[in-house]
Amino acid sequence: MARSSGLPRHSRNVAITLLAWVGAALLFSFIRLYGIEEEGLYRPMASSRDVLSTILKEGFILGLAFGLIFGLLDLLMGLRWWRSLSYGLIILIRTLAHIVLTLGIMVLAFWWLQVWDGDPARTQGWEVLREGMHLKTGLVLLVYTSVVSFLFNFIRQVAAMFGPGTLAKLISGRYHQPQEEWRIFMFLDLKSSTTYAERLGHVLYSELIQDCFYDLTDAIQQHGVEVYQYVGDEAVLTWQPREGLRNLNCLRAYFSFEASIQRRARYYFDKYDLVPVFKAGVNAGLVMVAEVGVVKKEIAYHSDVLNTAARVQGYCNKLGHRLLMPEAMKDYLGDPPPDLTYSYAGTVPLRGKSSEVALYAVEALGTEEHAFAFSE
């Protein structure tokens, strides 16, 4: 299955982490060190007439070290098993890990600075660390990085709660006044949800939904998805046209999600005695986007485009297909690529439409077929 050709989300996260820590280190260097050389309290690592330039250079190097190491750490912490941890625990673990790594970076930094100063005699690791920690700057650096780490991790988890890009839109006030945008939407719903809920009970059924949406994460990251809402056992996904049309992300996300579930089919069968199947409806068009709420703010989309996508999805069971779209959406996407097919599924009445609408099924070639039960 082809993937989005854009910069991978993991790479963007590492780049953001790198830039954030470089900025934090430059700020620390400027606030802590600028001007104190005039009082004889600080000597830059190299003789320089431009002391500010030297200080910022040191801060930039320190920021690169923090950013690269913490960025790689964040990649490791993005593995599947981390997703099941609570937000508070993730923030705590990340912050503690950053503090430990900060101590290691400080040892290397003090050693490097002394070698730079031409004093190789004092290069034993623990001796360097003890000497560094006796310096107030070393202690302040440790406290500063701990606070910055906590703030970065807190903001990261808050952003994750809102979904990719949503927090930035709320802060910028982009939709404080309603805006008109062209958007692609997918309504993704668990098949036979009522039957599963009755069979599993509410606790195990809730765990099933959690597992399914954990498996949706890879598709979200690979195909530029913005999550609009999770409503019960349904997820509403959306794309900007450029991102949704690139490599047909707006369709491939469904098959990527399906593949993630099938890779864990044994897990689902062992725990729930079933392998979940989702149905989806896709549609696109002009919507009004607005910031709503006071006590709880969110970005809301208003348009018949969403109603149509939801009603198209509602015909999946009746027509016996997993992924459906209206004819207008098919025409908007153009001819399918070699690994996807569009087939006429039927003409149906949709509430709110004056005439019947032709629906088309989307299938991925070269994927394993599964037996689906089209009953609620």
N, C-alpha and C positions, 0 to 999 in steps of 0.2 A: 504494500500500500504506500503510495507516494505521500510525502509529507510537505508541509509548508516550506517554501523556499526562503522565508524571512529569517532574520537572525534568531537562533533558538532562544527561548525564554530564559533558560539557565544561563546562557552567555550574557544576556542583558542584565540578569540579576547580579552576576559577578562584576560586570562593568559598573553598575550602579553602586555596589558595595565598595569597589575600588575608588570611585570618584568621591563618595561620601567620606571615606576615611582619609583620603588625601586632603579634602577640605577641612576635616576636623583637626588633622595634624598641623596644617598651615595656620589655622586659627589658634591652636595651642601655642605654637612657636611664636606667633606674633604677640599674643597677650602676655605670655610668660617671660619672654626673653627680650623683646624689643625695648631698647633704651637702657637696660641694666648694665650694658658694657661700659656706659659712660661713668658708672659708679664703681667699676672694677670688679663687678660680681660675676662677670661672664666673659669667657674667651671663646670665640667661634673656633670651629675645628680646623680652620685654616686662616692664615693672615689675610685680611681683605679690607680694603677701604670701604667697600659697600657692605656694612655689617648686616643691614636688612636683607640684602640679597642672599648672604650666606645663611642667615637664620631661616629664611624661607626655603632655601635649598635643603637644609637639614630636615625641616618639617616635611618637605615633599618626599624625601627619601624614606623617612619614617612612615609617612602615610601610605606609600607604595607597599612597604613591608606589611603593615596592618591590613591594607585592603586586599592584597593577594592572598595572604594566609587566611583571613576571615572569609574571603570569598570562596576559597576552596572548602573551608569548613562548612559553609552554608550549602554547598553542593552536596556534601556528604549527608547533611541534615535534611536534605530534600528527598531522601530515599523513602520508599513506601511506608516502612514501619514507623517513621516519624510522624506520619499524617494522623495516626490514631491517638497521639498525645494531646492533652489539653493545651490551650493557648498559654495559660500561666506556667505550666511545666516546661513548655518549649522556650519561653522567654527566660526562665531560670537556668535551664541547661545551657542555652546559647551564651548567656551572660557569664556564667561560671567558666565555660570553655574559653571565652574571650579573655577572662582575667588570667587564666593559666597560660594561655598563649602570649599574653602581654608580658608576663614575667620572663618567658623564654626570649621574646624579642628584645626586651631590655638588656638581658645578658649579652646577646649578640651585639646590640647597639653600643653598649659601654665598651665591650671588647674592641669593636671596630674603631670607635672614636679614639681609644688609647693607642691602637696600632697606628692610626692616622697621625696622632700626635708624636709618634716616634718613641713610645715608651713600651716596648714589647715585654718588659720584665713583669708588668702587672696585667697578665692576660689569663690567669687562672679563673675559670668560670665563676666559682662560688665567691672568690675574693672580689672579682669585679662586681658581682651582684650585691655583696655586702657593702662595698664602697658606694655603689650607685644608690642603694636604698638609704644610706646615711645622708645622701644629698636630698634636700627638700624637693628639688626638681624631679628626682626619681619617684618620690612618694606622690607628688602632685600628679605626675604622669600616670601612675597606676590608678589613682582615684578618678582622674579625668577620663581615661579610657574605659573604666568600669561604668561610669555614668553615661558616657556616649554610647557604649555598647548596649546598655539597658534601653536607652531611648531609641536607638536604631531598631532593636529587636521588638520593642513595643509598637513602634510605628509600622514595622513589617507585618506584625500579626493583626493590627487594626486594619491595615490595607487588605490583608487576606480575608478578613470578615466582610469587607465591602465588595471584594472582587477586583480583578485587575483593572486599574485605571479609574475606578469609581471614586476613591478617596481624593485623588488629584482634581477630579471634576468638581467635587463638592467644595473643596478648599478654594479653588479658583473662581467659583461662582459662575461657571460656564453656563449652567442651565437655570440660574436664578430667575431669568426671564425665559419663558418657553421658546424653544428653538425647533425649527422644522428640519428633519434629517431623513435621508434615505437609509433604511436599515433592512437587514436580513434577520429573520427569526426562525428558530426551530423550537417546537414544543415536543418535549421528550417525556414519555410516560411509560410506567411499568405495566406490562400486560398482565391480565388476570390478577390484578392487585387485590380485589375484594376476596377472591378465593384464597390467595396467599395469606392475607390478614386473618381470615377465619381459621385457617389451618395452623398457622404459626403462633398466634397470640400476639398481643400488642408489643410485648418486649422484644421477642425474637424478630418480629416483622420490622420494628424500628432499626434493629441491628442490620437486617437485610438492606434496608434503604441506605443506611450509613455505608455499608460495604460497596453498594452499587455506585454511590456518588464519590467514594474514594477512587474507584476504578475509572470514573469519568475524568479525574484530574489529568491523566496523561493526554487524553484527547483535547482537553482545554488548553494545555500548554503547547501541544504540537500544532494546533490548528487555529490559533489566534482567537479563541472563544472569549466572549464576555458573558458572564453568568448574570442574567437579569434577576431571576428568582428561583428559589427552591420552594415548591408548594406541595407539601405532602410527598407523594411518590413521583412528582413531576418536576422537571427542570426546564426552565425557559432560557434558551441560549440566544445570543445575538452577535452580529458582526457589523462593522463598518463595511461598505461595499468593497473597498479595495482589499481588505483582509479576507472577507468571505469569499470573494471570487478568485483570489490567488490560489491556484491549484485546486479550485473548488473545495476550499476548506469547509464551506457551509454544508457540504454533503459528506465529505470524507471524515469529518468529526464523528458522524454517527457510526460509520463502519470501524473507525479506530476504537470507539467505545465498545462496540460489539466484540471486537477482537480481544480487548482487555478482559472482558467478562469471560470469554471462552478460554483464555489462557488460565483462568482461575476456576474453571468449571468444576474440577474435582473438589476444590475448597467449598464452593457453594453447595455442591451435592452432599458432601459429608456433613456440613453444618445445618443446611436448611432442607435437604432432600429435594432440591430443585436447582435449576440453572435459570436465572432471570433473563427475560427477553423484554426489550423495550421497543415501542412503536414511536414514530415521529412524523410530524408534519412540518413542512418548510414553506415559507412565504416571504415576500419582500415588497417594500413600497415606502411611501412617505409616512412618517410618524411625527407626532409632536413629542418633544423631550422636555421634561420639566423637573426641577427640584421640588419635592413635596415634603410636607411634614415640618414640625417644630421640635417636638420632644424626640422624635426619631426621624431623621432625614434620610431620603433615598432619592435616586434618579428614577423617574417613572416615564413610561412610554404609553401614549394614547393614540390609538388608531384602529380602524377596522382590519388593518393588516394582521394584527395579533389575533383578533377574533377568527379571521379566516384560517390562519395557521392552526389554531386550536381545533377548529371544526374539521379541517382536513385530516388532522391526526385522528379525530374521532371515527373516521371511516376506515382506518387500517384494519380493524377486526372484521368489519362487514365485507370488505373487498379482498381480504386475505393477503395483505402486504405489510411490510414493516416500515417502509419509508415512502411517503406520498408527498406530492406537490401539485398545485394547480397548473393548468396549462400556461398561464401567464408567467409563472415562475420558470417553467421549462423553456419558454421562449427567451426569457431574460438571461438564462444561463447559456443558451446556445447549444451547439452539438456536444454530445458527451464525449469524454476522452475514451481511449480504447479499453480501459479497465472498468468503465461504468456503462450501464445501459438504462435508457428510459423506455418504459413500456406503458401503453394506454391501459388504465385500470378501470375506467368507467366514467360516466357522466352522472353527477349527483346534485340534488338540491342542497344549497347551503343557506342557513338562516341569515336573513339580511340581504341576500342577493336576489335580484329580480328574475334572473334566469339561471338554469342549471350550469354547473361548472365541470369541465373535464379534468379528471385527475390522472396523474402519471406516477407510476411506481419507479423507484430507483433501486437498482441492484448492482452489487459489486461482482465482477467476474473473477474467477480464480479463487474464490473463498469457499470454505466448506459450508455446505448447506446443513441446516439444522431443522429438526421437527418442531413446529410451532403450533400451539393450541390457540385458536382465535376465538376464545370464549372468555368472558369476564369472570 
